[in-house]
Amino acid sequence: MIALLKTLTALFIITLLCACSPSSEPTSESPNDFLGEAKSGSSNNNSKPAIQSKTNTPATDDFPYSFEQVANNTWVMHGPLELPNPENKGFMNNPGLIKTSAGLVVIDPGSTLHIGNNVLAEIKKVNQQAIVAVFNTHVHGDHWLANQAIKTAYPDVKIYGHPEMINAINNGAGENWLNTMNTLTEGASQGTEVVAPDHSVDNTDVIIVGDTHFKIHHFGIAHTKTDIMIEVVENSVIFLGDNVLSLRIPRTTDGTFIGNITTVQKILESDIKTYVPGHGPTGDKTMVEEYINYLTLVYDAAKTAFDDDLDSSDVLAISKPATKAYKNWHGYEDLLGPQGAQAYSEIEEAEF
């Protein structure tokens, strides 16, 4: 009966597309628009029930990703830009690895138990130290459902996340993401279980691990209300989560345009050298500025439409020529229209 209910739930969710007029109320615990984007970009959307298994999924020899050093004692595994699917088995984010004198620290280990085990195998190729801490940047399951693999291998590991993320998971977001990932990967995420952060962190908190300081940044709602950005002080690196993406158009329905722009502008006031996005290639301030420019162009197009007494459906005609430099970014055709409508809704709400 439980499996049948989960199947029916997944079938209902997958019929929902990214709304053309998104609600102004962010819902960071909901993966519905994630599924909507997958449906609009893929013809294969068969739903299968989530499989609850405690069998540990072994790492496989065909995992094509490895860690690249991006700064002193800092590595990133740059995942694919596509959404989770049967071929990538759910992997799409940028797991990070930091070496400290007290052990290894992982940022966003990935989306499933299977991916987490492959990430662990690749970590061992870089360094044999134990993993002593994990940071999760936000509630979207493609970034943290692999916590299970880390916790299984290192039971004493501390997992850090924002209090809003922990609350969302405790209120059902974790199970929702399990079902979503299982649907998108057609069962490749089987065996994955919810392992939430067990330590909360917020803005200005500093977690010291051996000789390395991890400074937490959170300036309110941005990509979601659950975001943290992790600055590795000694290495002049910051992990931005999905507050910044590179070569991929973001999901914005769980946050706000102004919140996201303001948050990233504050980070750019620092003298940090290396910026790791949630998805896409690592870069410097130029990469971050390019991302802010996209959000600003969409927002400005919506403001123009609003000021000219046009409808939210008219924003696309203004934003498309303005954002033509981003037309090759993954997700551009699917997300530009809904994002213009969301920005219009935010402007309208602020006015009234």
N, C-alpha and C positions, 0 to 999 in steps of 0.2 A: 504493500500500500504506500509506504514512504517513497519507494522508487517511482511508483506511478505518479504520485503527487509532484515529485521533482521534475519528472518528464513533462507533465502538463504545464508546470510553471515555466520551464525552459521554452516550451513551444509558444506560450503566450508572450514571453519576453522577446523572443526572436522576431515576432511580427512588428515590433516597434522600431521605427526608423528614427534617425536624428530629426527632431521636430523642426519645422521651418520657422516656428515662432516659439522658441524655448521659454520655459517658465523663468521668471526673474528670481525664483527661489532656488539656490543651488542645492543639489542633492548628492553630496559626495559619497554617500554610501551606496548609490544606485549605479550599476553597470549597464543600464538599459541602452543608453546612447552608444556605448561601446559596441554592443551587439548590432545596433542600427547601422553604424558605420561599416561593420563587417558585412552585413546583408547587402548594403548598397554597392559594395565593392567586390562581392563574390557571389557566384551562383550556387555555391554548395553550402547549404545551411541546415543539414539534417541534425535533428536534436536527439541526444541520447541521455539517459539518466546518469547522474553523478554516481560513480562507483566508489564506495567507501571501503578501502582496503588498507591494512596496516603493513602490507608487503613493501619492503624498501625497494625502489626501482634502481637498478644499477646504472652507472654511467655507461655510455655507449661509445664505440670507436668512431662513429660517423658524425660526431659533434664537430662542426667546422669552425668554431670560434675559440679564440684564445685571448689572453690578457696582453695588452700593449702598455709599455711604460710611458706615462704622460708627464711625470714630474719625479722629483726625488722621492723614493720609497712609495710611489703611487702608481697603480696600474688600473686600466679600465678595459673591460671586455665590451666592445661595441656591438650590440645586437642588431638584427635586421630591422628595417623600417616598417615592414608589413605587420598587420595585426596578427594575433595568435591564430594559427591554422594547423591542420594535421601535419603539414610538412615541417614547420618550425617547432612543432610540439609545444607551442605557447610562448616561445622565447622572442622578446622584442625590445628589452630594455638594456641599460648600460650598467651592469654590476661593477662596483669599484672595490679595490683592494689597497689597503694601506699597511705597511710594515712599521711596527713600533718596537721599542725595546722590550715590551711586555707581551707581545704576540701580535696576531693579525687582526685587522678590523675590516669588515665587509660592509659595503653600502648597497642596498637593494639587490639581494641575491638572485632575484628572478621570479618566475611565474608559477612553477610547479615543482613537485618533488623530483621529477625526472630532470628538469633543468637545473635544479639546485645540486643534484649529485654530479652533473657534468661540470657545473661551475666549481664545485669542490675538487674534482679531478684536475681541472686546469689550475686551480690555486696551488695545488701541491707541486706543479711543475715550476712555479715561481718561487715558492718558499714552503718549507716544511714546518714552520711554527704553528702552534695551535691558534685557532680563531677564538678571540676572547670577547669580541663585541660586534654587534650588527646594528646599523642604523637603517630605518625605513623612512623614505622621504615623504610618503603620503599613502592614502588608503587604497589606491587603485591596485588591484590584485596582481597585475602583470609585474609589479615591482617587489612584492613581498611574500607571495605564497610559497616561495622556496625557503622561507625561514625554517620550515620543517626539516629540510635536509641538513641545515647547519645545526639545529638543535639536537637532531639525532646523533650527529657525529661529535658534537661538543655540548653535552648536556648542561654545563655550567655557563654557557655563553650568555651574555646580557644583550637583550634586544631592545633598542630604543626607538620610540616614536612619539609623535605629538599626542597630547591627551585626547584631542578630538578624533584622532585616528583610532585610538584604543576604544573610545566610546562607540564609535561607528561599528567597529568589528564586534564588540560585545552586543550590539543591537541588531546583528544579523548581516552586516555587510560582508563579513568573511564567507559565510555560507552562500550568499548571493554570488560572490566572485568565484567560488568553487564551481557552482553550477554553470556560470557563464564560461569559465575557462574550459570546462568539460564539453560544453556545446561547441565552442569555437574550434577546439582541437579534435572533435569527434572521438573523445574518449582517451586521448593521449595523456591527459592529466590524471588518469586514474591513480588512486593511492594517495593523492595529495590531501592533506588535512590542514585545518586552520591552526596556525601557531602565531598568535598576536604578539606585539611588543609587550615586554613585561616591566619596562622602565619608561616613564614619561619624561620628556624634555620639552623646553619651550625657549622662547627668544632670550638671548644672552647667556643661557646655560653653557657651561664649559665642562666637557667630560675629558678627564685626563687619563690617558692610557699610556703607561710607561713614560717615554720622553716626548709624547705627542699630545697636543691640545686640539680637541674637536669643539669648535664654537658653533652654537646653534643659532640660526636666524629664522625668525617667523614674524611677519609684519601684518598679520591678519589674513583675510581671505585673498587668495591669488589664483593659482590653478584650482585649488580646492581650499576648504577651511582647515585641512589637516596637514598642510605642507610644512616641512622643515627643510632648510638648506644647511649643509654641513661643511663648514670651513675647516680645512686641515691647516692650522696656522703655520706650523714650521715648514710646510711644503708649499705654501702659497697656492693652494688648490681649493676650489669650492665645488661641491656636488649640489647642483641646482634642482634636482628632481625634475618634474614636468613644468616647473615655472619657466623653463627655457627648453626649447627643442631646436634641433638643427636638421634641415632638409626634410622636416616632417611638420605638417600643419597640426596644431594641437586640438585636443578636445577642450572645449571651453565651458561647457554647460554646468560644470560643478563649481565654477568660480566666476570672477567678473573681469572685464577688460581693464578697467581702471585699477582694480586691486592687483592684477598681474603686472601691469605696466609699472605701477608705483613700487611694488616689491622689488622688481628687477633693477629699476633705476637706483634704488637705495644700495643695492649690492654693488652697482657699478661705481659708486662713490669710493669704494675701497681701492687698495693697490694690489689686489690679488692678480696673479699672473695667469693661472690656468683655470678654465671654466668647463665643467663636465655637465652636459645637458642630460635630461632623462632619456632622450632618444637622439641618435645622430652623432656625428663626429665631435670630439672634444676640440675646444679652440680657445681663443683669447677674447678680449672685450669686443672685438669686431664681430665675432659670431653672435655674441649676446645682443649687441646693438642691432644687428640684422633681424633678430627675432622680435625685439621690441618694435622695430619699424613696421613689421607685418601687422602686429596687433594695433598699432597706432593708425595705420592706413585703413584698416577695417573699421575701427571706431570713428575715424574722421569721416569716412563715407557714410556711415549711419547718421552722424551728426548733420551732415549736409542734407541728407534726405529728410531728416526731422525738421530742420530749419526751413526747408523749402516746402513744408506741408505735404511731403510725399509719404507713401505707405512703406512699411517695413519690406515689402516684396520688391520695392524699387531700389533697395540698397545694392543689390548684386550688380545692377547695371553701372553703378558708380564705382564699386569696389573692385570689379574685375579688371578694368584697365589700369586702375591705380596699383594693383598688386601683381601685374603681369610678370614681374621679376621672380615671383614665387610659383609660377604655374607648373614647374617641374617638381615641386616639393610633394612628397607623398601625402595623399589625402586632399589636395587642393580642390579638385572638382567636386568632391563630395561634401566638403565642410565649409567652403567659402560662403555659400548662400545661407545656411543655418546660422553661421557666425554673425553675418551682417544683421540678420533678424534679431539675434540675441543682443547685439550691441545697441540696436534701435530700441529694444525693450528696456535696456538699462538706462538709456538716455531719457526715454519717456517717463520712466519711474522717477528719475532724479528731478524731472521738471515738475511733476505733480505729487 
